[in-house]
Amino acid sequence: MIANTPNPPYYAVIFSSIRTEIEEDYHLMAKKMVEMAQKQEGFLGHESAREGLGITVSYWKNTEAIKQWKMNAAHLFAQQMGKEKWYAAYKTRICLVERDYGFENIT
Amino acid sequence: MIANTPNPPYYAVIFSSIRTEIEEDYHLMAKKMVEMAQKQEGFLGHESAREGLGITVSYWKNTEAIKQWKMNAAHLFAQQMGKEKWYAAYKTRICLVERDYGFENIT
C-alpha cells in the first residue's frame, strides 16, 4: 500500500481535498481514474487515504508525464465533474521528491 | 483542514505509514508531535488522513527547518518508539513544492 517508488529524483502530486455530500458516480470515477493513471507513461505509483480530509499522492517520472495526465480527455472530464459535484475544496501541489527513506519492521 | 501554505517554492514531507496493532501511547504522542512541530521555526502547516494506509504531509519553509525538526530530541524519541512499536512500515519523502493550485466551491 506504500508506493514502491524508484530512487529519487522523481515527482509527487499531492491532491488534498474536502468532499461535498454528493456521492453520485464519485467512487466509480475515482476507481476509473486510478486505473487510467496506472496506464499512463511515467506513472510510478499512488497512495490514498480519506479521514474527513482526503489525501491522494501520485508519483511520476517527470513533469511531462504529469502534464500529459492532466490533459488526458477523460481526466479533464473527471476534473470538471469534481469541481461541479464532488469537491467542496481541493489543493494540488506539484513536488520534486529530492530524497526518501523507509523502514519495514520484519521482526 | 487543507493546509494554508504560502506561494511556492516551499517543502513538503510526505510520511506514508502502516501501523502495527499497538495502540499504547500512539495517539497521545501523535498529538504531541503535531503541537511541537507547529512551534518549530519554518513550519507552514500539515495535513493527515488514515484509512488503513496513513498519509501525513507536513509543510516547511526550507530543508534546514526539516533537518532541525528531524533532530529535535523529543521527536527523535518518538521516531524510535515508532520503529519499535507503532509502525509496521513507513516511507518518508522530502519534496520541493514547485507549484500549487486550488479550488474552493463558494456557491
Backbone of each chain as ProteinMPNN parsed JSONL, in Angstrom:
{"seq_chain_A": "MIANTPNPPYYAVIFSSIRTEIEEDYHLMAKKMVEMAQKQEGFLGHESAREGLGITVSYWKNTEAIKQWKMNAAHLFAQQMGKEKWYAAYKTRICLVERDYGFENIT", "coords_chain_A": {"N_chain_A": [[0.822, -1.213, 0.0], [2.076, 1.17, 0.589], [3.561, 3.147, -1.788], [5.788, 1.717, -4.133], [8.252, 3.241, -5.022], [10.881, 4.369, -7.295], [14.431, 5.172, -6.861], [14.982, 8.584, -5.843], [15.76, 11.396, -8.045], [12.221, 12.008, -8.439], [8.788, 12.749, -9.239], [6.075, 13.995, -7.162], [2.583, 14.31, -6.893], [0.564, 15.942, -4.817], [-2.666, 15.688, -3.821], [-5.009, 17.231, -2.083], [-8.124, 17.117, -0.534], [-11.524, 18.173, 0.151], [-14.6, 16.683, 0.397], [-17.867, 17.151, -1.113], [-21.287, 16.412, -0.188], [-22.228, 14.878, -2.15], [-22.542, 11.8, -3.568], [-22.89, 10.611, -5.983], [-21.708, 8.754, -8.611], [-19.081, 9.146, -7.787], [-17.228, 7.257, -6.539], [-16.986, 5.307, -8.497], [-15.876, 6.817, -10.58], [-13.483, 7.653, -9.368], [-12.155, 5.215, -9.058], [-11.903, 4.474, -11.732], [-10.232, 6.515, -12.649], [-7.844, 5.973, -11.285], [-7.193, 3.514, -12.434], [-6.798, 4.348, -15.076], [-4.696, 6.204, -14.798], [-2.645, 4.531, -13.991], [-1.972, 3.36, -16.351], [-0.706, 5.311, -17.718], [2.145, 6.719, -19.327], [5.088, 7.014, -17.483], [3.953, 6.928, -14.961], [4.36, 6.159, -11.541], [3.285, 5.165, -9.209], [0.803, 5.183, -6.497], [-0.774, 6.609, -3.565], [-3.351, 6.688, -1.134], [-5.706, 8.121, 1.134], [-8.571, 8.779, 3.129], [-10.002, 10.73, 5.628], [-12.199, 12.416, 6.617], [-10.685, 14.902, 5.659], [-9.226, 14.248, 2.518], [-6.345, 12.708, 1.176], [-4.49, 12.218, -1.621], [-1.724, 10.915, -3.139], [0.079, 10.907, -6.055], [2.699, 9.438, -7.933], [5.283, 10.284, -10.188], [7.371, 10.076, -13.118], [8.425, 12.401, -14.29], [7.835, 15.96, -15.006], [6.63, 16.17, -17.482], [5.169, 13.803, -17.803], [3.251, 14.227, -15.818], [1.935, 16.46, -16.849], [0.868, 15.394, -19.236], [-0.983, 13.57, -18.176], [-2.659, 15.305, -16.786], [-3.854, 16.572, -18.938], [-5.217, 14.578, -20.185], [-8.116, 13.411, -21.854], [-10.365, 12.054, -20.653], [-9.697, 12.401, -18.028], [-9.747, 15.18, -17.818], [-12.486, 15.59, -18.036], [-13.317, 14.296, -15.682], [-12.076, 15.985, -13.826], [-13.563, 18.319, -14.224], [-16.134, 17.441, -13.441], [-15.5, 16.962, -10.816], [-15.116, 19.556, -9.788], [-17.676, 20.56, -10.143], [-19.375, 18.85, -8.738], [-18.275, 16.92, -6.757], [-16.253, 17.906, -5.061], [-15.778, 20.122, -2.371], [-13.65, 21.664, -1.843], [-10.252, 21.803, -2.95], [-6.703, 21.215, -3.122], [-3.866, 21.167, -5.129], [-0.586, 20.046, -5.291], [2.486, 20.235, -6.875], [5.379, 18.441, -6.788], [8.893, 18.033, -6.462], [10.48, 15.158, -5.618], [13.123, 14.928, -3.605], [14.564, 13.325, -1.919], [14.316, 10.205, -0.2], [13.414, 7.848, 2.374], [13.016, 4.764, 4.133], [11.349, 2.314, 6.243], [10.925, -0.941, 7.375], [9.329, -3.152, 9.404], [10.521, -6.125, 10.136], [10.555, -7.97, 12.073]], "CA_chain_A": [[0.0, 0.0, 0.0], [3.021, 2.269, 0.417], [4.004, 3.021, -3.183], [7.151, 1.223, -4.288], [8.832, 4.184, -5.983], [12.319, 4.207, -7.544], [15.269, 6.17, -6.185], [14.817, 9.968, -6.306], [14.586, 12.271, -8.059], [11.008, 11.756, -9.213], [7.805, 13.76, -8.846], [4.86, 13.646, -6.43], [1.455, 15.25, -6.949], [-0.248, 15.807, -3.599], [-4.017, 16.207, -4.05], [-5.712, 17.27, -0.794], [-9.488, 17.501, -0.898], [-12.7, 18.063, 1.019], [-15.713, 16.273, -0.447], [-19.238, 17.561, -0.855], [-22.037, 15.231, 0.24], [-22.715, 14.205, -3.362], [-21.844, 10.529, -3.782], [-23.197, 10.131, -7.334], [-20.619, 8.413, -9.552], [-17.747, 9.506, -7.305], [-16.319, 6.127, -6.319], [-16.767, 4.702, -9.816], [-14.946, 7.675, -11.316], [-12.189, 7.608, -8.679], [-11.568, 3.919, -9.406], [-11.549, 4.515, -13.145], [-9.089, 7.418, -12.822], [-6.645, 5.251, -10.837], [-6.885, 2.519, -13.479], [-6.268, 5.038, -16.247], [-3.394, 6.797, -14.449], [-1.669, 3.43, -13.958], [-1.572, 3.031, -17.731], [0.0, 6.456, -18.305], [3.602, 6.758, -19.395], [5.733, 7.773, -16.408], [3.277, 6.738, -13.66], [5.224, 5.339, -10.684], [2.564, 4.608, -8.066], [-0.062, 6.151, -5.812], [-1.205, 6.33, -2.19], [-4.57, 7.45, -0.898], [-6.427, 7.921, 2.395], [-9.521, 9.845, 3.457], [-10.486, 10.726, 7.007], [-12.654, 13.798, 6.517], [-9.75, 15.327, 4.617], [-8.661, 13.21, 1.665], [-5.019, 12.973, 0.609], [-4.048, 11.261, -2.634], [-0.43, 11.276, -3.707], [0.508, 10.083, -7.189], [4.135, 9.606, -8.183], [5.528, 10.363, -11.622], [8.769, 10.111, -13.536], [8.837, 13.778, -14.587], [6.699, 16.896, -15.143], [5.964, 15.907, -18.755], [4.171, 12.759, -17.528], [2.17, 14.868, -15.043], [1.219, 17.322, -17.796], [0.096, 14.524, -20.133], [-2.111, 13.03, -17.42], [-3.58, 16.418, -16.511], [-4.551, 16.924, -20.174], [-5.964, 13.409, -20.689], [-9.506, 13.837, -22.078], [-11.26, 11.504, -19.635], [-9.304, 13.019, -16.765], [-10.273, 16.554, -17.857], [-13.91, 15.469, -17.732], [-13.41, 13.989, -14.246], [-11.707, 17.208, -13.094], [-14.705, 19.224, -14.313], [-17.17, 16.869, -12.562], [-15.016, 17.171, -9.452], [-15.411, 20.946, -9.397], [-19.119, 20.817, -10.154], [-20.164, 17.978, -7.862], [-17.729, 16.08, -5.687], [-15.315, 18.562, -4.145], [-16.055, 21.441, -1.797], [-12.372, 22.385, -1.965], [-9.066, 20.967, -3.102], [-5.428, 21.854, -3.433], [-2.927, 20.273, -5.817], [0.801, 20.518, -5.163], [3.422, 19.507, -7.736], [6.584, 18.406, -5.946], [10.075, 17.244, -6.815], [10.956, 14.354, -4.488], [14.587, 15.026, -3.64], [15.181, 12.27, -1.127], [13.339, 9.42, 0.553], [13.956, 6.736, 3.154], [11.904, 3.989, 4.668], [11.539, 1.376, 7.348], [9.961, -2.032, 7.391], [9.553, -3.98, 10.591], [10.479, -7.511, 9.682], [10.676, -8.873, 13.237]], "C_chain_A": [[0.858, 1.267, 0.0], [3.625, 2.089, -0.973], [5.481, 2.656, -3.252], [7.867, 2.034, -5.376], [10.334, 3.945, -6.162], [13.137, 5.226, -6.736], [14.984, 7.568, -6.719], [15.968, 10.351, -7.235], [13.434, 11.714, -8.895], [9.992, 12.791, -8.722], [6.639, 13.179, -8.056], [3.812, 14.726, -6.686], [0.591, 14.972, -5.734], [-1.595, 16.471, -3.864], [-4.781, 16.086, -2.73], [-7.112, 17.787, -1.045], [-10.491, 17.335, 0.231], [-13.877, 17.741, 0.097], [-16.989, 17.045, -0.123], [-19.979, 16.325, -0.329], [-22.574, 14.441, -0.957], [-21.883, 12.958, -3.652], [-21.91, 10.077, -5.231], [-21.949, 9.962, -8.206], [-19.214, 8.622, -9.0], [-16.799, 8.305, -7.224], [-15.991, 5.394, -7.621], [-15.721, 5.5, -10.592], [-13.55, 7.63, -10.685], [-11.435, 6.323, -9.047], [-11.068, 3.931, -10.856], [-10.303, 5.395, -13.372], [-7.786, 6.748, -12.367], [-6.224, 4.243, -11.9], [-6.25, 3.181, -14.699], [-4.875, 5.623, -15.974], [-2.301, 5.734, -14.49], [-1.164, 3.049, -15.352], [-0.789, 4.163, -18.394], [1.507, 6.245, -18.298], [4.148, 7.581, -18.224], [5.058, 7.674, -15.049], [4.105, 5.782, -12.803], [4.512, 4.703, -9.496], [1.639, 5.635, -7.452], [-0.447, 5.649, -4.428], [-2.409, 7.21, -1.9], [-5.185, 7.114, 0.453], [-7.41, 9.07, 2.574], [-10.016, 9.648, 4.874], [-11.028, 12.141, 7.232], [-11.863, 14.421, 5.366], [-9.271, 14.113, 3.817], [-7.292, 13.633, 1.159], [-4.7, 11.853, -0.378], [-2.73, 11.764, -3.181], [-0.154, 10.346, -4.879], [1.959, 10.442, -7.491], [4.403, 9.442, -9.669], [7.012, 10.519, -11.914], [9.262, 11.546, -13.731], [7.6, 14.668, -14.797], [5.95, 16.685, -16.466], [4.864, 14.849, -18.572], [2.977, 13.336, -16.77], [1.293, 15.71, -15.96], [0.334, 16.502, -18.732], [-1.148, 13.985, -19.43], [-3.137, 14.125, -17.113], [-4.432, 16.753, -17.735], [-5.329, 15.753, -20.784], [-7.465, 13.726, -20.739], [-10.467, 13.332, -20.996], [-10.964, 12.117, -18.264], [-9.8, 14.472, -16.687], [-11.759, 16.567, -17.51], [-14.115, 15.194, -16.234], [-13.076, 15.217, -13.398], [-12.882, 18.201, -13.077], [-15.855, 18.751, -13.408], [-16.793, 17.086, -11.097], [-15.354, 18.552, -8.945], [-16.912, 21.179, -9.254], [-19.875, 20.047, -9.08], [-19.463, 17.472, -6.605], [-16.871, 16.802, -4.658], [-15.804, 19.925, -3.675], [-14.796, 22.309, -1.914], [-11.266, 21.375, -2.247], [-7.832, 21.831, -3.332], [-4.505, 20.805, -4.037], [-1.534, 20.871, -5.698], [1.713, 19.614, -5.989], [4.803, 19.597, -7.101], [7.683, 17.541, -6.543], [10.541, 16.482, -5.573], [12.475, 14.293, -4.573], [15.252, 13.852, -2.94], [14.083, 11.478, -0.443], [14.067, 8.35, 1.354], [12.794, 6.032, 3.816], [12.33, 3.036, 5.754], [10.495, 0.281, 7.189], [10.303, -2.936, 8.548], [9.403, -5.445, 10.207], [10.658, -8.49, 10.836], [9.388, -9.632, 13.412]], "O_chain_A": [[0.442, 2.306, -0.513], [4.136, 1.018, -1.302], [6.311, 3.209, -2.53], [8.056, 1.565, -6.498], [10.983, 3.382, -5.28], [12.571, 6.044, -6.011], [14.764, 7.733, -7.918], [17.022, 9.715, -7.221], [13.64, 11.047, -9.909], [10.318, 13.62, -7.872], [6.258, 12.024, -8.248], [4.125, 15.916, -6.692], [-0.033, 13.916, -5.624], [-1.66, 17.677, -4.104], [-5.152, 14.989, -2.312], [-7.274, 18.809, -1.713], [-10.341, 16.499, 1.122], [-14.117, 18.456, -0.876], [-17.169, 17.531, 0.993], [-19.353, 15.301, -0.055], [-23.29, 13.454, -0.786], [-20.689, 13.04, -3.941], [-21.097, 9.263, -5.671], [-21.237, 10.926, -8.49], [-18.241, 8.303, -9.682], [-15.699, 8.337, -7.777], [-14.871, 4.923, -7.819], [-14.802, 4.933, -11.183], [-12.549, 7.576, -11.399], [-10.233, 6.35, -9.313], [-9.97, 3.465, -11.159], [-9.436, 5.062, -14.181], [-6.743, 6.935, -12.993], [-5.042, 4.132, -12.228], [-5.298, 2.661, -15.282], [-3.986, 5.542, -16.822], [-1.187, 5.984, -14.951], [-0.077, 2.493, -15.505], [-0.271, 3.999, -19.499], [2.062, 5.661, -17.368], [3.718, 8.713, -18.004], [5.532, 8.269, -14.081], [4.509, 4.719, -13.273], [5.057, 3.81, -8.846], [1.666, 6.809, -7.821], [-0.448, 4.449, -4.153], [-2.48, 8.347, -2.367], [-5.184, 5.956, 0.869], [-7.112, 10.207, 2.209], [-10.4, 8.548, 5.27], [-10.421, 12.954, 7.93], [-12.335, 14.456, 4.229], [-8.949, 13.073, 4.391], [-7.099, 14.782, 0.759], [-4.649, 10.681, -0.005], [-2.629, 12.904, -3.634], [-0.153, 9.126, -4.715], [2.384, 11.586, -7.328], [3.826, 8.576, -10.327], [7.79, 11.012, -11.097], [10.396, 11.866, -13.373], [6.467, 14.188, -14.768], [4.761, 16.992, -16.556], [3.769, 14.983, -19.116], [1.831, 12.979, -17.042], [0.066, 15.68, -15.863], [-0.813, 16.869, -18.99], [-2.232, 13.948, -20.013], [-4.344, 13.888, -17.176], [-5.585, 17.164, -17.601], [-6.021, 15.923, -21.788], [-8.019, 14.25, -19.773], [-11.286, 14.096, -20.485], [-11.866, 12.321, -17.452], [-10.219, 14.936, -15.626], [-12.231, 17.442, -16.783], [-14.985, 15.793, -15.602], [-13.716, 15.462, -12.376], [-13.159, 18.836, -12.06], [-16.47, 19.551, -12.703], [-17.647, 17.355, -10.252], [-15.821, 18.715, -7.817], [-17.361, 21.898, -8.361], [-20.89, 20.52, -8.567], [-20.004, 17.587, -5.505], [-16.769, 16.362, -3.512], [-16.194, 20.772, -4.479], [-14.878, 23.528, -2.065], [-11.347, 20.223, -1.822], [-7.921, 23.007, -3.685], [-4.382, 19.695, -3.518], [-1.327, 22.054, -5.969], [1.714, 18.394, -5.828], [5.334, 20.69, -6.899], [7.427, 16.455, -7.062], [10.951, 17.095, -4.587], [13.039, 13.691, -5.486], [16.349, 13.432, -3.306], [13.024, 12.026, -0.138], [15.204, 7.994, 1.042], [11.732, 6.614, 4.035], [13.499, 2.96, 6.132], [9.329, 0.553, 6.904], [11.426, -3.426, 8.661], [8.296, -5.934, 9.985], [10.882, -9.681, 10.623], [9.27, -10.445, 14.329]]}, "seq_chain_B": "MIANTPNPPYYAVIFSSIRTEIEEDYHLMAKKMVEMAQKQEGFLGHESAREGLGITVSYWKNTEAIKQWKMNAAHLFAQQMGKEKWYAAYKTRICLVERDYGFENIT", "coords_chain_B": {"N_chain_B": [[-8.783, 22.578, 7.017], [-7.363, 21.752, 4.81], [-4.064, 22.547, 4.334], [-2.996, 25.882, 4.713], [-0.88, 27.03, 2.881], [1.973, 29.085, 1.895], [2.864, 30.872, -1.185], [4.59, 28.797, -3.56], [8.22, 28.525, -3.995], [8.283, 25.901, -1.515], [8.721, 23.405, 1.052], [7.627, 19.958, 1.25], [7.003, 17.249, 3.424], [6.298, 14.04, 2.971], [4.836, 11.573, 4.762], [4.253, 8.314, 4.768], [2.509, 5.601, 6.107], [2.132, 2.351, 7.669], [0.407, 1.045, 10.305], [1.171, -0.86, 13.285], [-0.607, -3.138, 15.46], [-0.458, -2.059, 17.885], [-1.623, 0.151, 20.206], [-0.831, 1.6, 22.342], [-0.027, 4.616, 23.791], [0.142, 5.84, 21.301], [-1.695, 7.728, 20.042], [-1.617, 9.866, 21.798], [1.088, 10.579, 21.619], [1.238, 11.218, 18.89], [-0.402, 13.466, 18.765], [1.022, 15.196, 20.434], [3.369, 15.489, 18.966], [2.472, 16.88, 16.71], [1.708, 19.286, 17.925], [4.204, 20.135, 18.841], [5.668, 20.342, 16.449], [4.335, 22.422, 15.225], [5.302, 24.556, 16.604], [7.839, 24.819, 15.706], [10.449, 26.598, 14.068], [9.883, 27.69, 10.803], [7.864, 25.904, 10.168], [5.007, 25.277, 8.219], [2.481, 24.17, 8.018], [0.136, 21.352, 8.176], [-1.235, 18.221, 7.01], [-3.361, 15.392, 7.372], [-4.41, 11.991, 7.121], [-5.878, 8.809, 7.702], [-6.546, 5.632, 6.465], [-6.484, 2.715, 6.716], [-3.841, 2.657, 5.201], [-1.803, 5.325, 6.267], [-1.397, 8.781, 5.676], [0.588, 11.49, 6.198], [1.246, 14.801, 5.671], [3.637, 17.226, 6.074], [4.42, 20.684, 5.944], [7.055, 22.876, 5.093], [9.348, 25.645, 5.417], [11.978, 25.437, 4.401], [14.811, 23.181, 3.776], [16.485, 23.237, 5.956], [14.818, 23.783, 8.15], [13.351, 21.404, 8.174], [15.374, 19.592, 8.777], [16.129, 20.474, 11.343], [13.8, 19.857, 12.791], [13.706, 17.095, 12.451], [15.855, 16.394, 14.019], [15.114, 17.155, 16.53], [14.966, 16.554, 19.986], [12.781, 15.331, 21.438], [11.296, 14.507, 19.303], [13.05, 12.718, 18.075], [12.979, 10.694, 19.972], [10.29, 9.936, 19.711], [10.369, 9.004, 17.069], [11.976, 6.745, 17.405], [10.366, 5.196, 19.118], [8.306, 4.831, 17.338], [9.443, 3.119, 15.4], [9.912, 0.916, 17.011], [7.437, 0.21, 18.086], [4.925, 1.315, 16.941], [4.757, 1.415, 14.124], [4.477, -0.702, 11.311], [5.55, -0.389, 8.878], [7.05, 2.319, 7.085], [7.416, 5.196, 4.947], [9.312, 7.998, 4.124], [9.243, 10.984, 2.372], [11.051, 13.634, 1.059], [10.282, 16.658, -0.287], [10.424, 19.189, -2.787], [8.135, 21.656, -3.209], [7.051, 22.796, -6.146], [5.021, 24.044, -7.49], [1.623, 25.046, -7.036], [-1.971, 24.777, -6.935], [-5.403, 25.627, -6.428], [-8.874, 25.1, -5.476], [-11.981, 26.32, -4.507], [-15.221, 25.724, -3.659], [-17.575, 28.036, -3.688], [-20.2, 28.359, -4.049]], "CA_chain_B": [[-8.135, 21.267, 7.095], [-6.321, 21.8, 3.791], [-3.092, 23.494, 4.894], [-2.973, 27.184, 4.046], [0.551, 27.257, 2.639], [2.303, 30.278, 1.097], [3.225, 30.572, -2.565], [5.833, 28.031, -3.74], [8.625, 27.207, -3.503], [8.423, 25.52, -0.104], [8.966, 21.963, 1.111], [6.646, 19.029, 1.82], [7.492, 15.945, 3.864], [5.209, 13.061, 2.889], [5.109, 10.422, 5.631], [3.252, 7.275, 4.496], [2.788, 4.582, 7.119], [1.228, 1.263, 8.045], [0.515, 0.875, 11.744], [1.003, -2.157, 13.944], [-1.864, -3.121, 16.23], [-0.157, -1.499, 19.214], [-2.23, 1.475, 20.361], [-0.254, 2.228, 23.531], [0.608, 5.943, 23.718], [0.295, 6.342, 19.933], [-2.465, 8.94, 19.736], [-1.074, 10.919, 22.655], [2.37, 11.007, 21.048], [0.976, 11.85, 17.589], [-0.948, 14.791, 19.08], [2.119, 15.983, 20.994], [4.32, 15.797, 17.89], [1.877, 17.956, 15.904], [1.819, 20.518, 18.724], [5.607, 20.557, 18.866], [6.071, 20.735, 15.088], [3.729, 23.739, 14.969], [6.122, 25.595, 17.262], [9.162, 24.848, 15.072], [10.786, 27.607, 13.064], [9.779, 27.238, 9.419], [6.694, 25.031, 9.959], [3.994, 26.011, 7.448], [1.167, 23.543, 8.091], [0.163, 19.9, 7.991], [-2.474, 17.526, 6.624], [-3.23, 14.0, 7.779], [-5.557, 11.09, 6.979], [-5.546, 7.38, 7.74], [-7.611, 4.735, 6.007], [-5.552, 1.604, 6.522], [-2.64, 3.462, 4.974], [-1.816, 6.691, 6.801], [-0.572, 9.767, 4.967], [0.716, 12.777, 6.866], [2.133, 15.707, 4.936], [3.942, 18.473, 6.778], [4.974, 21.677, 5.014], [8.173, 23.582, 5.723], [9.934, 26.75, 4.656], [13.205, 25.009, 3.723], [15.353, 21.906, 4.269], [17.075, 23.465, 7.28], [13.724, 23.618, 9.115], [13.048, 19.963, 8.221], [16.5, 18.969, 9.478], [16.025, 20.829, 12.76], [12.682, 19.1, 13.374], [14.107, 15.682, 12.476], [16.837, 16.212, 15.084], [14.522, 17.549, 17.815], [15.168, 15.432, 20.923], [11.519, 14.636, 21.7], [10.901, 13.89, 18.046], [13.927, 11.55, 17.916], [12.428, 9.662, 20.856], [9.048, 9.471, 19.069], [10.76, 8.215, 15.897], [12.46, 5.455, 17.887], [9.177, 4.461, 19.574], [7.575, 4.488, 16.116], [10.051, 1.92, 14.819], [9.835, -0.227, 17.926], [6.09, -0.182, 18.492], [3.691, 1.739, 16.277], [4.734, 1.287, 12.669], [4.934, -1.918, 10.639], [6.356, 0.117, 7.759], [6.798, 3.703, 6.688], [8.312, 5.808, 3.963], [9.347, 9.45, 4.224], [9.731, 11.599, 1.134], [11.339, 15.059, 1.204], [9.888, 17.158, -1.614], [10.339, 20.613, -3.084], [6.875, 22.002, -3.879], [7.409, 23.753, -7.197], [3.848, 24.791, -7.936], [0.372, 24.54, -6.468], [-3.181, 25.499, -7.32], [-6.512, 25.115, -5.637], [-10.25, 25.344, -5.871], [-12.914, 26.316, -3.389], [-16.587, 25.881, -4.161], [-18.21, 29.021, -2.815], [-21.625, 28.519, -4.414]], "C_chain_B": [[-7.122, 21.08, 5.958], [-5.355, 22.887, 4.244], [-3.009, 24.759, 4.035], [-1.527, 27.628, 3.85], [0.78, 28.51, 1.787], [2.574, 29.896, -0.358], [4.513, 29.75, -2.628], [6.967, 28.967, -4.165], [8.611, 27.089, -1.973], [8.596, 24.001, -0.102], [7.789, 21.199, 1.708], [7.384, 17.776, 2.261], [6.29, 15.012, 3.883], [5.618, 11.85, 3.72], [3.97, 9.418, 5.449], [3.531, 6.117, 5.431], [1.694, 3.536, 7.238], [1.46, 1.025, 9.528], [0.574, -0.596, 12.14], [-0.343, -2.124, 14.672], [-1.654, -2.522, 17.619], [-0.658, -0.062, 19.316], [-1.528, 2.304, 21.435], [0.476, 3.534, 23.227], [0.615, 6.572, 22.32], [-0.411, 7.677, 19.705], [-1.992, 10.14, 20.561], [0.218, 11.481, 22.053], [2.154, 11.739, 19.715], [0.489, 13.289, 17.797], [0.167, 15.724, 19.575], [3.102, 16.403, 19.901], [3.774, 16.907, 16.981], [2.007, 19.287, 16.636], [3.246, 21.053, 18.723], [6.077, 21.045, 17.497], [5.559, 22.143, 14.778], [4.528, 24.884, 15.583], [7.507, 25.722, 16.635], [9.274, 26.014, 14.093], [10.631, 27.005, 11.671], [8.633, 26.274, 9.142], [5.583, 25.831, 9.284], [2.599, 25.405, 7.525], [1.273, 22.033, 7.96], [-1.223, 19.37, 7.661], [-2.292, 16.051, 6.946], [-4.518, 13.226, 7.559], [-5.067, 9.661, 7.095], [-6.769, 6.579, 7.354], [-6.897, 3.42, 5.659], [-4.176, 2.24, 6.394], [-2.823, 4.849, 5.611], [-0.917, 7.583, 5.966], [-0.579, 11.056, 5.778], [1.689, 13.614, 6.051], [2.37, 16.93, 5.805], [4.67, 19.389, 5.797], [5.954, 22.567, 5.757], [8.754, 24.628, 4.794], [11.144, 26.307, 3.838], [13.743, 23.715, 4.354], [15.995, 22.048, 5.651], [16.015, 23.271, 8.378], [13.368, 22.139, 9.278], [14.122, 19.231, 9.031], [16.424, 19.226, 10.988], [14.935, 20.001, 13.447], [13.032, 17.613, 13.464], [15.045, 15.398, 13.651], [16.325, 16.621, 16.462], [14.514, 16.339, 18.765], [13.884, 14.639, 21.182], [11.037, 13.904, 20.451], [11.753, 12.653, 17.751], [13.425, 10.381, 18.758], [11.161, 9.067, 20.233], [9.359, 8.606, 17.846], [11.215, 6.815, 16.307], [11.302, 4.572, 18.353], [8.36, 3.994, 18.37], [8.107, 3.207, 15.488], [9.851, 0.697, 15.696], [8.408, -0.72, 18.145], [4.978, 0.09, 17.479], [3.611, 1.481, 14.786], [5.253, -0.062, 12.184], [5.836, -1.532, 9.474], [6.075, 1.597, 7.569], [7.775, 4.135, 5.6], [8.184, 7.324, 4.101], [9.929, 10.006, 2.941], [9.859, 13.106, 1.331], [11.204, 15.7, -0.169], [9.914, 18.685, -1.683], [9.031, 20.879, -3.83], [7.168, 23.115, -4.876], [6.231, 24.626, -7.596], [2.633, 24.21, -7.252], [-0.794, 25.36, -6.995], [-4.355, 24.852, -6.596], [-7.86, 25.539, -6.173], [-11.084, 25.355, -4.604], [-14.285, 26.614, -3.935], [-17.355, 26.814, -3.226], [-19.673, 29.252, -3.179], [-22.501, 28.003, -3.299]], "O_chain_B": [[-6.144, 20.347, 6.108], [-5.768, 24.016, 4.51], [-2.96, 24.7, 2.806], [-1.025, 28.493, 4.568], [-0.108, 28.94, 1.051], [2.516, 28.719, -0.713], [5.43, 29.977, -1.838], [6.712, 30.074, -4.639], [8.888, 28.047, -1.252], [8.615, 23.383, -1.167], [7.056, 21.714, 2.552], [8.278, 17.294, 1.565], [5.381, 15.166, 4.699], [6.612, 11.185, 3.427], [2.855, 9.645, 5.921], [4.678, 5.685, 5.545], [0.52, 3.782, 6.957], [2.597, 0.823, 9.955], [0.087, -1.465, 11.417], [-1.121, -1.184, 14.508], [-2.579, -2.486, 18.43], [-0.184, 0.827, 18.608], [-1.61, 3.532, 21.446], [1.469, 3.551, 22.499], [1.047, 7.714, 22.164], [0.198, 8.638, 19.234], [-1.971, 11.274, 20.081], [0.412, 12.695, 21.988], [2.802, 12.75, 19.443], [0.912, 14.207, 17.094], [0.239, 16.888, 19.181], [3.606, 17.527, 19.905], [4.528, 17.771, 16.534], [2.374, 20.298, 16.036], [3.473, 22.258, 18.619], [6.796, 22.04, 17.398], [6.251, 22.947, 14.154], [4.442, 26.029, 15.139], [8.267, 26.625, 16.985], [8.322, 26.36, 13.393], [11.178, 25.94, 11.386], [8.444, 25.862, 7.998], [5.253, 26.933, 9.722], [1.627, 26.053, 7.138], [2.342, 21.494, 7.673], [-2.24, 19.982, 7.986], [-1.192, 15.517, 6.809], [-5.605, 13.756, 7.789], [-3.97, 9.335, 6.64], [-7.873, 6.813, 7.845], [-6.731, 3.067, 4.492], [-3.438, 2.344, 7.373], [-3.887, 5.458, 5.492], [0.19, 7.192, 5.593], [-1.635, 11.641, 6.014], [2.812, 13.192, 5.775], [1.422, 17.595, 6.224], [5.429, 18.934, 4.94], [5.717, 22.961, 6.899], [8.672, 24.524, 3.57], [11.318, 26.751, 2.703], [13.197, 23.223, 5.341], [16.041, 21.088, 6.421], [16.293, 22.662, 9.412], [13.113, 21.678, 10.391], [13.819, 18.37, 9.856], [16.626, 18.321, 11.798], [15.133, 19.506, 14.556], [12.69, 16.952, 14.445], [15.034, 14.301, 14.21], [17.029, 16.451, 17.457], [14.103, 15.243, 18.385], [13.9, 13.408, 21.149], [10.448, 12.826, 20.532], [11.245, 11.656, 17.239], [13.44, 9.231, 18.319], [10.979, 7.85, 20.225], [8.696, 7.596, 17.611], [10.887, 5.827, 15.65], [11.244, 3.382, 18.044], [7.793, 2.902, 18.38], [7.342, 2.325, 15.095], [9.647, -0.413, 15.203], [8.183, -1.911, 18.363], [4.176, -0.797, 17.187], [2.518, 1.342, 14.237], [6.325, -0.511, 12.59], [6.768, -2.258, 9.129], [4.977, 2.068, 7.864], [8.814, 3.512, 5.38], [7.079, 7.859, 4.185], [10.977, 9.558, 2.476], [8.901, 13.774, 1.721], [11.918, 15.339, -1.105], [9.482, 19.373, -0.758], [8.836, 20.392, -4.944], [7.492, 24.238, -4.49], [6.397, 25.782, -7.986], [2.604, 23.024, -6.923], [-0.622, 26.494, -7.444], [-4.302, 23.686, -6.207], [-7.967, 26.237, -7.181], [-10.917, 24.502, -3.732], [-14.494, 27.631, -4.595], [-17.735, 26.432, -2.119], [-20.309, 30.192, -2.702], [-23.727, 28.046, -3.406]]}, "name": "protein", "num_of_chains": 2, "seq": "MIANTPNPPYYAVIFSSIRTEIEEDYHLMAKKMVEMAQKQEGFLGHESAREGLGITVSYWKNTEAIKQWKMNAAHLFAQQMGKEKWYAAYKTRICLVERDYGFENITMIANTPNPPYYAVIFSSIRTEIEEDYHLMAKKMVEMAQKQEGFLGHESAREGLGITVSYWKNTEAIKQWKMNAAHLFAQQMGKEKWYAAYKTRICLVERDYGFENIT"}
